[in-house]
Amino acid sequence: MSEGYSSYRQIMKATSIFGGVQVFNIIISIIRSKFVALLLGPAGMGIMGLLTSTTGIIGNLTNFGLGTSAVKDIAAVFGTENEKRIGVVITVVRRLTWITGMFGLLAVVLLSPWLSQLTFGNKNYTIAFVWISVTLLFNQLSSGQLVVLQGLRKLNYLAKANLSGSFTGLFITVPIYYFWGLDGIVPGIISTSVISLLMSWYFSGKVKVEKAVVSRSQTFAEGKNMLKMGFMISLNGMLVLGASFIISIFISRTGSVDQVGLYNAGFVIINTYVSLIFNAMSTDYYPRLSAVSNDNKLCKQTINQQTEIALLILAPILIVFLIFINWIIILLYSNRFIEVNEMIQWAALGMFFKTIGWSVGFIFLAKGTIKLFFWNELIATSYILGFNLIGYYFWGLTGLGLSFAVAYLIYTIQVFVVSKIKFGFNFDKSIISIFTIQFGLAVAGFLAVKLFSTLLTYTAGIILILFSCWFSLIQLNKRLGLIKLLNQYKQKIRIK
């Protein structure tokens, strides 16, 4: 039982650490945006947004997804405990980040006049793009250091690198904007990138890795699969961005620009504040699954454990969204955005399916099945886009939430069937039990909102939320030994 506790506690430890990091980064982002708005005004925010988003697109195309693909290779070799082999793979990763980073830098420099014309309608920002091109190199090098920490499961160092980079970046850039105004935008962007690189370099330097002599030919031989897999990941990311762009244009043409704003605001709520848990979990989950990727039995165990914890944590949060969505929207935005409440409620139900599909879908990356991953995601992106177009055309914003739920139900079935056929994957009975109870509570909350008066809705909703929390705590205690940990903590306090 202690081994079971250990696995589940590792999941919770990673989730709590990086959940905290994500929350901190969101707070820093809000504070930075506030200062930028006050010091630079709407024009400054617009210029900064256009510069970073444009170079970000180039970065996504030129970084070859090494921030994701390299994690698999490092985690897999880390599991072998072969120090020499670990040194070789890390050396290759670091060289590839230099090569791809320089590629991104040169691409922006060469395209800078065209990027300025395309983004701003003139060539006045050519020099700005030339200067900012260095951030593609710095960001890629930083990503390479963080990949090493993630692949080697050095979670504390990884968290510290992220936190210190965000915190220091805030205190360096605000004075730059204060004293230089609009002229400080480019130095501010570069400074943020430099600070992130320095912090990632500092903390990755704390990890002792055996030095390895790797030739150029060996570098490309070792890195070929990383680059191929990373390119597919980058390409998939561009397809998702393209699909998002198409639906935004469709909403704008069929409805209005205001509807686009409401759509974006609604999914910012559901994705930023709910997917925060996904992002926190994946930091540890992906390398952990990669480390056991050659053993289908261990893969199945790891996926099932991750799915259980994800459902138990997310279910109460999603039911809160279902019941109190009006208040959440007003708190985060204003009552002018209430129109998206039904869209978010349907999307909250869809998040239950996305949680399962997300957990299982990592098996394609962990096992390095590049073509299978690409076609799986391409097919999913295609029908998600199709459902979104149909949903909005017939039912407006509510239809987008409904299409989200239907699409992720199909996606979950899709990844389960493929994983079962290719890798012999199956869900444990505990997953079915947890999902049935928590999803049933969510559906009850959804119906309460639709059928009851406001007072009855909140009364029934609070009861459902409390029951969901109670059920999650009982199940988490079985897996984590929470009461046992609490008693041990009390004993330590008494001894002190």
C-alpha angles and dihedrals in degrees: 000000000000089000089053090049089050094055095047093043090053089056092048093045092054092044093050094045097048094034086060091046091051092050091048092050091050090052091048089049091052092049092047092049090050093052092045090050092050098041102036103023127213092309092055092047090050094050092047092048093050094047095048097041093049094049088042091061091051089047092053090053097046104038092071091219091279089149087071108023096049092055089067094054095045093046092048094051091042088061090060092057088219101148095193093051091046089054092052095051093046091048090052092048092051092049092049091052089055092049096046092041091055089046090056092046093052092045092057093044092051094043096040097108091048093044090052092049093046096045103037103018092244141056096249092108097051093107090046090057091047091055094044091051088083089066090068089060094043093046092049092049089048090049089052092055092047091048089057091052092046095046092048089047094238091153098165093054091044091052092046091050091053095044097045092046093053095042096046092043091057094053094045098047100044093064089047091056091043096054101031103032114191090355088064095062096090095042088047093053092047092046092054090052093048093050092050090051094049093049094047091047092049096052096040087052088063090066112087110225124176110249114244133196107223124178124220092252091050090048092059094038091053094039099045095091092044091054094045093049092042092051090054090050091049091047091050089050090053091050090053090050089048092051090049090050092051094051091048091052091046092052090047093051097039097037123004144283088262089060090054089054092050091048092051093045092050095051092043086061096048096039101039099044100032102032086052085084091051092051093047092050097044092059089072101019098062097053091041092053091044091054091060097033094119092059113069092193093055090043090055092048093048094048093047093049091049092048092050094052093043093053094045093051099040101042097073090044092052092049089052088054091050095051103035101030094123091057092044091053092048091047094049098035125352140278088274087076096054088106090080095058096100091045091055092046092056090044090052089058089047090054089070089062092041090054091059095040091048093052094049096039093066089073090077091057095040092053093044094236092156101175093043090051093049096048092043091054094040092054091046093048090050097054093039088056091046093050090047093053092047093043095052094042094056105027107018119218092347088057090058090058091046091049089051091055095046094044094052092046087057092042091054091051090046097053091042094053093045092046092048093051096042102034107016092247122171136172119246117240089247090065091054091048095048093045094048094051098041095041089047089055090049092051089049089053091048091052091046090057091050099042109029135069118258094263093048091045093055092043094050091040095055090049090051092047092050092048091048091050091047092050092047092049092049092050094043090051089055091053101035105029091233095172091049090051091048092052091048090051091050091051091052091051092050091050091052 
